[in-house]
Amino acid sequence: MEESMIKQLWQEYDQKLEKSLQLNYKIIREMQTKKIEDHINSFRRNQLFGVVIGILFTVFLVFLVVNSLNNIYFAISIGLIALFNIFAVAAYIRHLAMLEQVSITDSITHTQEKLAAIQSSFNMVGRIMVLQTPFWCTFWYSQQLVDHGGVTFWTINLTVLALFTILSVYLFRTLTYKNIHRRWVRSFIESFGGKKIIKAMEFLKEIEDYKAEDGESGIKR
């Protein structure tokens, strides 16, 4: 009789503990979900802002190109910069469409995969945009300058152009997740709202970790 009572008490305790863990998980999930939604909405606003500013800036660049076709150096340089910005605007619009497919009610792994795809794309856009840097060094060239520039002038300008080209290629190759342990690389990856997606993924990881710990404790019981 005493043994059966002990087993019954143990089962009752086990049930209460299970309910308590489930309640804790529910509370933690609700709190983290709210944080995730806040970060995703903040990232969405940043992307929307980027689209608006990008469109306005691109229109301005196209206007400059159309009205400066007599200067081929200026037109080509600004035209290529405009193409980079068109690419960025298109990518940001794609990110907004991808965000519409993210649902916190989906499985944690599925949501993490979607956010990771957005973050990876966002990082790639930033790296590609760096490659436009050299064209900011040539937009002010003119035919007269090309025809009459002296050796000293061209030595200095071509050196500067080469340095910026090398720098942009270096940054494109370096600003990746495998180098995120470098503080300045992490700062770049987190810039322009990218930190919001990283934080949202971290909160998802916390939910997953707590769920795993809960499962392990259940096995132990």
Backbone hydrogen bonds in HBPLUS format (Angstrom, degrees):
<---DONOR---> <-ACCEPTOR-->    atom                        ^
c    i                          cat <-CA-CA->   ^        H-A-AA   ^      H-
h    n   atom  resd res      DA  || num        DHA   H-A  angle D-A-AA Bond
n    s   type  num  typ     dist DA aas  dist angle  dist       angle   num
A0005-MET N   A0001-MET O   3.02 MM   4  6.27 151.1  2.10 146.7 154.5     1
A0006-ILE N   A0002-GLU O   3.02 MM   4  6.27 153.7  2.09 143.5 150.5     2
A0007-LYS N   A0003-GLU O   3.03 MM   4  6.32 158.0  2.08 148.4 154.0     3
A0008-GLN N   A0004-SER O   2.95 MM   4  6.14 153.1  2.02 141.8 149.3     4
A0009-LEU N   A0005-MET O   2.82 MM   4  6.07 162.1  1.85 151.5 156.1     5
A0010-TRP N   A0006-ILE O   2.86 MM   4  6.05 153.4  1.93 145.1 153.1     6
A0011-GLN N   A0007-LYS O   2.88 MM   4  6.10 154.6  1.94 146.0 152.6     7
A0012-GLU N   A0008-GLN O   2.91 MM   4  6.16 155.6  1.97 149.0 155.7     8
A0013-TYR N   A0009-LEU O   2.89 MM   4  6.09 156.5  1.95 146.1 152.9     9
A0014-ASP N   A0010-TRP O   2.83 MM   4  6.01 155.2  1.89 145.5 153.0    10
A0015-GLN N   A0011-GLN O   2.93 MM   4  6.14 152.6  2.00 145.0 151.7    11
A0016-LYS N   A0012-GLU O   2.99 MM   4  6.24 159.1  2.04 147.3 152.7    12
A0017-LEU N   A0013-TYR O   2.87 MM   4  6.09 156.8  1.92 149.7 156.6    13
A0018-GLU N   A0014-ASP O   2.93 MM   4  6.10 153.0  2.00 142.2 149.9    14
A0019-LYS N   A0015-GLN O   2.95 MM   4  6.20 159.2  1.99 148.3 153.3    15
A0020-SER N   A0016-LYS O   2.88 MM   4  6.09 153.5  1.95 144.5 152.4    16
A0021-LEU N   A0017-LEU O   2.89 MM   4  6.15 158.0  1.94 150.6 155.7    17
A0022-GLN N   A0018-GLU O   2.95 MM   4  6.16 158.8  1.99 148.7 154.8    18
A0023-LEU N   A0019-LYS O   2.88 MM   4  6.07 153.3  1.95 145.9 153.3    19
A0024-ASN N   A0020-SER O   2.90 MM   4  6.14 157.8  1.95 147.3 153.5    20
A0025-TYR N   A0021-LEU O   2.88 MM   4  6.09 158.8  1.93 148.1 154.0    21
A0026-LYS N   A0022-GLN O   2.92 MM   4  6.13 154.6  1.98 143.1 150.2    22
A0027-ILE N   A0023-LEU O   2.91 MM   4  6.18 158.7  1.96 151.6 156.8    23
A0028-ILE N   A0024-ASN O   2.87 MM   4  6.05 169.8  1.88 154.5 157.6    24
A0029-ARG N   A0025-TYR O   2.82 MM   4  5.92 160.1  1.86 148.1 154.3    25
A0030-GLU N   A0026-LYS O   2.97 MM   4  6.13 156.9  2.03 144.3 150.4    26
A0031-MET N   A0027-ILE O   2.95 MM   4  6.20 161.2  1.98 153.0 158.0    27
A0032-GLN N   A0028-ILE O   2.87 MM   4  6.02 170.1  1.88 155.2 158.2    28
A0033-THR N   A0029-ARG O   2.76 MM   4  5.74 150.2  1.85 142.4 151.8    29
A0034-LYS N   A0030-GLU O   3.10 MM   4  6.25 153.4  2.17 141.2 146.9    30
A0035-LYS N   A0031-MET O   3.19 MM   4  6.53 155.6  2.26 143.7 150.1    31
A0036-ILE N   A0032-GLN O   2.79 MM   4  6.04 158.4  1.84 151.6 158.1    32
A0037-GLU N   A0033-THR O   2.88 MM   4  6.09 164.9  1.90 152.3 155.7    33
A0038-ASP N   A0034-LYS O   2.99 MM   4  6.19 153.8  2.06 143.9 151.2    34
A0039-HIS N   A0035-LYS O   3.00 MM   4  6.27 160.6  2.04 152.3 156.6    35
A0040-ILE N   A0036-ILE O   2.89 MM   4  6.11 160.2  1.92 153.9 160.0    36
A0041-ASN N   A0037-GLU O   2.90 MM   4  5.99 160.9  1.94 147.3 152.6    37
A0042-SER N   A0038-ASP O   2.96 MM   4  6.12 149.3  2.05 141.2 150.0    38
A0043-PHE N   A0039-HIS O   2.93 MM   4  6.15 158.1  1.98 146.4 152.1    39
A0044-ARG N   A0040-ILE O   2.85 MM   4  6.09 153.1  1.93 146.3 154.4    40
A0045-ARG N   A0041-ASN O   2.96 MM   4  6.23 153.9  2.02 144.9 150.9    41
A0046-ASN N   A0042-SER O   3.03 MM   4  6.33 155.0  2.09 146.8 153.6    42
A0047-GLN N   A0043-PHE O   2.92 MM   4  6.21 155.6  1.98 151.2 157.6    43
A0048-LEU N   A0044-ARG O   2.92 MM   4  6.14 157.5  1.97 149.0 155.5    44
A0049-PHE N   A0045-ARG O   2.85 MM   4  6.03 158.1  1.90 147.9 154.1    45
A0050-GLY N   A0046-ASN O   2.87 MM   4  6.07 151.6  1.95 141.3 149.6    46
A0051-VAL N   A0047-GLN O   2.90 MM   4  6.19 147.6  2.00 144.9 153.3    47
A0052-VAL N   A0048-LEU O   3.07 MM   4  6.38 163.7  2.09 151.8 154.9    48
A0053-ILE N   A0049-PHE O   2.94 MM   4  6.15 179.0  1.94 159.6 160.0    49
A0054-GLY N   A0050-GLY O   2.76 MM   4  5.64 152.9  1.83 139.5 148.8    50
A0055-ILE N   A0051-VAL O   2.89 MM   4  6.01 157.3  1.94 147.3 152.6    51
A0056-LEU N   A0052-VAL O   3.08 MM   4  6.33 167.2  2.10 152.3 155.6    52
A0057-PHE N   A0053-ILE O   2.87 MM   4  6.03 163.4  1.89 153.1 158.0    53
A0058-THR N   A0054-GLY O   2.85 MM   4  5.93 154.8  1.92 144.9 152.3    54
A0059-VAL N   A0055-ILE O   2.92 MM   4  6.10 160.3  1.96 150.8 155.9    55
A0060-PHE N   A0056-LEU O   3.04 MM   4  6.28 154.7  2.11 143.1 150.1    56
A0061-LEU N   A0057-PHE O   2.92 MM   4  6.22 154.3  1.99 146.2 153.1    57
A0062-VAL N   A0058-THR O   2.85 MM   4  6.11 162.5  1.88 155.5 159.7    58
A0063-PHE N   A0059-VAL O   2.95 MM   4  6.12 153.8  2.02 144.9 152.3    59
A0064-LEU N   A0060-PHE O   3.04 MM   4  6.35 151.7  2.12 144.4 151.7    60
A0065-VAL N   A0061-LEU O   2.97 MM   4  6.30 154.5  2.04 148.6 155.6    61
A0066-VAL N   A0062-VAL O   2.93 MM   4  6.14 170.2  1.94 157.2 158.9    62
A0067-ASN N   A0063-PHE O   3.13 MM   4  6.24 148.6  2.23 143.0 151.0    63
A0068-SER N   A0065-VAL O   3.13 MM   3  5.21 165.2  2.15 111.0 112.3    64
A0071-ASN N   A0068-SER O   3.01 MM   3  5.64 160.6  2.05 116.0 121.9    65
A0075-ALA N   A0071-ASN O   2.95 MM   4  6.14 169.6  1.96 159.9 163.4    66
A0076-ILE N   A0072-ILE O   2.94 MM   4  5.96 163.4  1.97 144.3 148.5    67
A0077-SER N   A0073-TYR O   3.10 MM   4  6.12 165.9  2.12 143.2 147.7    68
A0078-ILE N   A0074-PHE O   2.93 MM   4  5.99 173.8  1.93 157.6 159.4    69
A0079-GLY N   A0075-ALA O   2.81 MM   4  5.66 145.4  1.93 136.2 147.4    70
A0080-LEU N   A0076-ILE O   2.93 MM   4  6.09 154.8  2.00 148.1 153.1    71
A0081-ILE N   A0077-SER O   3.09 MM   4  6.36 155.0  2.15 144.7 152.0    72
A0082-ALA N   A0078-ILE O   2.86 MM   4  6.07 149.8  1.95 144.1 152.6    73
A0083-LEU N   A0079-GLY O   3.04 MM   4  6.37 144.8  2.17 139.7 148.8    74
A0084-PHE N   A0080-LEU O   3.09 MM   4  6.44 153.4  2.16 147.2 153.4    75
A0085-ASN N   A0081-ILE O   3.10 MM   4  6.44 153.5  2.18 145.4 152.3    76
A0086-ILE N   A0082-ALA O   2.86 MM   4  6.16 147.2  1.97 147.1 156.8    77
A0087-PHE N   A0083-LEU O   2.97 MM   4  6.20 158.1  2.02 147.8 153.4    78
A0088-ALA N   A0084-PHE O   3.01 MM   4  6.35 152.9  2.08 143.2 150.6    79
A0089-VAL N   A0085-ASN O   2.94 MM   4  6.16 162.1  1.98 149.4 153.4    80
A0090-ALA N   A0086-ILE O   2.97 MM   4  6.17 165.0  1.99 151.8 155.9    81
A0091-ALA N   A0087-PHE O   2.92 MM   4  6.15 153.3  1.99 146.8 154.6    82
A0092-TYR N   A0088-ALA O   2.89 MM   4  6.14 156.6  1.94 151.2 157.3    83
A0093-ILE N   A0089-VAL O   2.97 MM   4  6.22 155.8  2.03 150.3 156.7    84
A0094-ARG N   A0090-ALA O   2.98 MM   4  6.23 151.1  2.07 141.2 149.5    85
A0095-HIS N   A0091-ALA O   2.87 MM   4  6.21 148.1  1.97 144.9 154.1    86
A0096-LEU N   A0092-TYR O   3.00 MM   4  6.33 152.2  2.08 145.4 152.1    87
A0097-ALA N   A0093-ILE O   3.05 MM   4  6.39 151.2  2.13 145.0 152.8    88
A0098-MET N   A0094-ARG O   2.87 MM   4  6.17 152.3  1.95 148.8 157.0    89
A0099-LEU N   A0095-HIS O   2.85 MM   4  6.10 147.4  1.96 146.7 155.7    90
A0100-GLU N   A0096-LEU O   3.25 MM   4  6.52 139.6  2.42 137.3 146.5    91
A0101-GLN N   A0098-MET O   3.06 MM   3  5.34 146.3  2.18 103.2 113.2    92
A0102-VAL N   A0099-LEU O   3.05 MM   3  5.16 158.7  2.09 104.9 111.7    93
A0106-ASP N   A0103-SER O   3.04 MM   3  5.57 160.3  2.08 112.3 118.4    94
A0111-THR N   A0107-SER O   2.97 MM   4  6.25 163.1  1.99 158.3 162.9    95
A0112-GLN N   A0108-ILE O   2.86 MM   4  6.05 158.7  1.91 151.4 157.7    96
A0113-GLU N   A0109-THR O   2.99 MM   4  6.21 154.5  2.06 146.3 152.8    97
A0114-LYS N   A0110-HIS O   3.15 MM   4  6.44 155.2  2.21 146.4 152.2    98
A0115-LEU N   A0111-THR O   2.99 MM   4  6.25 165.5  2.01 154.6 158.3    99
A0116-ALA N   A0112-GLN O   2.81 MM   4  5.91 154.4  1.88 148.6 156.5   100
A0117-ALA N   A0113-GLU O   3.01 MM   4  6.18 148.7  2.11 141.2 148.9   101
A0118-ILE N   A0114-LYS O   3.12 MM   4  6.44 153.2  2.20 144.9 151.7   102
A0119-GLN N   A0115-LEU O   2.87 MM   4  6.11 164.6  1.89 152.6 156.9   103
A0120-SER N   A0116-ALA O   2.87 MM   4  5.98 158.2  1.91 146.1 152.2   104
A0121-SER N   A0117-ALA O   3.04 MM   4  6.16 159.2  2.09 142.0 147.5   105
A0122-PHE N   A0118-ILE O   2.82 MM   4  6.02 157.3  1.88 150.6 157.6   106
A0123-ASN N   A0119-GLN O   2.95 MM   4  6.15 155.9  2.01 147.1 152.8   107
A0124-MET N   A0120-SER O   3.02 MM   4  6.26 155.0  2.08 144.5 151.4   108
A0125-VAL N   A0121-SER O   2.95 MM   4  6.22 153.6  2.02 150.4 157.1   109
A0126-GLY N   A0122-PHE O   3.19 MM   4  6.48 159.7  2.23 145.8 150.3   110
A0127-ARG N   A0123-ASN O   3.02 MM   4  6.33 155.4  2.09 148.7 155.5   111
A0128-ILE N   A0124-MET O   2.91 MM   4  6.14 160.3  1.95 152.0 157.0   112
A0129-MET N   A0125-VAL O   2.89 MM   4  6.10 157.0  1.95 151.4 158.1   113
A0130-VAL N   A0126-GLY O   3.28 MM   4  6.50 136.2  2.49 137.8 147.5   114
A0130-VAL N   A0127-ARG O   3.27 MM   3  5.34 134.2  2.49  95.6 107.3   115
A0131-LEU N   A0128-ILE O   2.96 MM   3  5.43 142.1  2.11 109.8 120.1   116
A0132-GLN N   A0129-MET O   3.25 MM   3  5.77 168.3  2.27 113.2 116.8   117
A0133-THR N   A0130-VAL O   3.14 MM   3  5.84 168.8  2.16 121.6 125.1   118
A0135-PHE N   A0132-GLN O   3.01 MM   3  5.73 137.4  2.20 122.4 132.9   119
A0136-TRP N   A0133-THR O   2.98 MM   3  5.53 152.0  2.06 117.8 126.1   120
A0137-CYS N   A0134-PRO O   2.93 MM   3  5.31 154.7  1.99 108.2 116.4   121
A0138-THR N   A0135-PHE O   3.34 MM   3  5.26 162.0  2.38  98.1 103.4   122
A0141-TYR N   A0138-THR O   3.11 MM   3  5.58 170.5  2.12 119.9 121.9   123
A0146-VAL N   A0142-SER O   2.92 MM   4  6.22 156.3  1.98 152.5 159.1   124
A0147-ASP N   A0143-GLN O   2.91 MM   4  6.07 154.9  1.97 147.5 154.3   125
A0148-HIS N   A0144-GLN O   2.95 MM   4  6.00 150.3  2.04 145.6 152.9   126
A0149-GLY N   A0145-LEU O   2.83 MM   4  5.24 122.6  2.17 140.4 146.1   127
A0154-TRP N   A0150-GLY O   3.01 MM   4  6.28 168.2  2.02 156.6 158.7   128
A0155-THR N   A0151-VAL O   2.86 MM   4  5.95 150.5  1.95 147.0 156.0   129
A0156-ILE N   A0152-THR O   3.06 MM   4  6.24 162.7  2.09 149.8 153.2   130
A0157-ASN N   A0153-PHE O   2.96 MM   4  6.18 170.0  1.97 152.8 156.0   131
A0158-LEU N   A0154-TRP O   2.84 MM   4  5.67 163.3  1.87 142.1 147.7   132
A0159-THR N   A0155-THR O   3.11 MM   4  6.00 144.6  2.24 132.3 141.9   133
A0160-VAL N   A0156-ILE O   2.97 MM   4  6.24 157.7  2.02 148.5 154.3   134
A0161-LEU N   A0157-ASN O   2.88 MM   4  6.07 160.0  1.92 147.1 153.1   135
A0162-ALA N   A0158-LEU O   2.86 MM   4  5.95 156.3  1.91 140.2 146.7   136
A0163-LEU N   A0159-THR O   2.93 MM   4  6.14 156.7  1.99 147.2 153.5   137
A0164-PHE N   A0160-VAL O   2.99 MM   4  6.25 161.9  2.03 152.4 156.5   138
A0165-THR N   A0161-LEU O   2.93 MM   4  6.11 149.2  2.03 144.2 153.4   139
A0166-ILE N   A0162-ALA O   2.91 MM   4  6.11 164.7  1.93 151.8 155.6   140
A0167-LEU N   A0163-LEU O   2.85 MM   4  6.01 157.5  1.90 144.9 152.1   141
A0168-SER N   A0164-PHE O   2.90 MM   4  6.01 159.2  1.94 142.2 147.5   142
A0169-VAL N   A0165-THR O   3.05 MM   4  6.28 159.5  2.10 148.9 154.2   143
A0170-TYR N   A0166-ILE O   2.86 MM   4  6.04 157.0  1.92 148.1 155.3   144
A0171-LEU N   A0167-LEU O   2.88 MM   4  6.11 161.9  1.91 152.9 157.3   145
A0172-PHE N   A0168-SER O   2.96 MM   4  6.12 154.5  2.02 142.0 149.3   146
A0173-ARG N   A0169-VAL O   3.03 MM   4  6.26 152.9  2.11 146.9 153.2   147
A0174-THR N   A0170-TYR O   2.91 MM   4  6.01 137.2  2.10 143.5 156.1   148
A0175-LEU N   A0171-LEU O   2.93 MM   4  5.70 165.0  1.95 152.8 153.7   149
A0176-THR N   A0174-THR O   2.71 MM   2  5.62 138.0  1.88 110.9  97.0   150
A0179-ASN N   A0176-THR O   3.03 MM   3  5.64 157.1  2.09 113.7 121.0   151
A0180-ILE N   A0177-TYR O   3.17 MM   3  4.91 165.8  2.19 106.5 106.3   152
A0182-ARG N   A0179-ASN O   2.99 MM   3  5.84 166.9  2.01 123.8 128.0   153
A0186-ARG N   A0182-ARG O   2.96 MM   4  6.22 164.3  1.99 159.8 164.3   154
A0187-SER N   A0183-ARG O   2.93 MM   4  6.17 153.2  2.00 147.1 154.9   155
A0188-PHE N   A0184-TRP O   3.10 MM   4  6.30 150.1  2.20 136.5 143.5   156
A0189-ILE N   A0185-VAL O   2.96 MM   4  6.26 166.5  1.98 155.8 158.9   157
A0190-GLU N   A0186-ARG O   2.89 MM   4  6.04 148.3  1.99 147.4 156.0   158
A0191-SER N   A0188-PHE O   3.04 MM   3  5.07 150.2  2.13 101.4 110.8   159
A0195-LYS N   A0190-GLU O   2.97 MM   5  4.05 135.5  2.17 122.9 111.3   160
A0194-GLY N   A0191-SER O   3.07 MM   3  5.50 168.8  2.09 119.8 121.7   161
A0196-LYS N   A0193-GLY O   3.03 MM   3  5.53 144.4  2.16 111.8 120.9   162
A0198-ILE N   A0194-GLY O   3.27 MM   4  6.60 161.9  2.30 149.2 154.3   163
A0199-LYS N   A0195-LYS O   2.89 MM   4  6.08 158.9  1.94 150.2 155.4   164
A0200-ALA N   A0196-LYS O   2.99 MM   4  6.20 156.1  2.05 143.1 149.8   165
A0201-MET N   A0197-ILE O   2.98 MM   4  6.22 154.2  2.05 148.2 154.7   166
A0202-GLU N   A0198-ILE O   2.97 MM   4  6.24 145.6  2.09 142.5 152.6   167
A0203-PHE N   A0199-LYS O   2.94 MM   4  6.27 153.5  2.01 152.6 158.9   168
A0204-LEU N   A0200-ALA O   3.08 MM   4  6.35 150.8  2.16 142.0 150.0   169
A0205-LYS N   A0201-MET O   2.96 MM   4  6.21 149.6  2.05 141.2 149.7   170
A0206-GLU N   A0202-GLU O   2.98 MM   4  6.32 145.9  2.10 143.1 152.2   171
A0207-ILE N   A0203-PHE O   3.10 MM   4  6.44 153.1  2.18 145.7 151.9   172
A0208-GLU N   A0204-LEU O   2.97 MM   4  6.26 160.7  2.00 149.4 154.9   173
A0209-ASP N   A0205-LYS O   2.80 MM   4  6.00 157.1  1.85 149.8 156.3   174
A0210-TYR N   A0206-GLU O   2.96 MM   4  6.13 161.1  1.99 146.5 151.3   175
A0211-LYS N   A0207-ILE O   2.94 MM   4  6.16 157.5  1.99 147.4 154.1   176
A0212-ALA N   A0208-GLU O   2.91 MM   4  6.15 152.0  1.98 146.2 153.9   177
A0213-GLU N   A0209-ASP O   2.88 MM   4  6.16 157.2  1.94 150.2 156.3   178
A0214-ASP N   A0210-TYR O   2.85 MM   4  6.06 154.0  1.92 147.3 154.7   179
A0215-GLY N   A0211-LYS O   2.93 MM   4  6.19 151.1  2.02 142.4 150.3   180
A0216-GLU N   A0212-ALA O   2.92 MM   4  6.22 152.6  2.00 147.3 154.6   181
A0217-SER N   A0213-GLU O   2.91 MM   4  6.15 156.9  1.96 148.1 154.4   182
A0218-GLY N   A0214-ASP O   2.97 MM   4  6.19 143.4  2.10 140.6 150.8   183
A0219-ILE N   A0215-GLY O   3.04 MM   4  6.33 144.7  2.16 141.1 150.2   184
A0220-LYS N   A0216-GLU O   3.01 MM   4  6.30 155.7  2.07 147.3 153.7   185
A0221-ARG N   A0217-SER O   3.06 MM   4  6.30 146.4  2.17 139.7 148.0   186
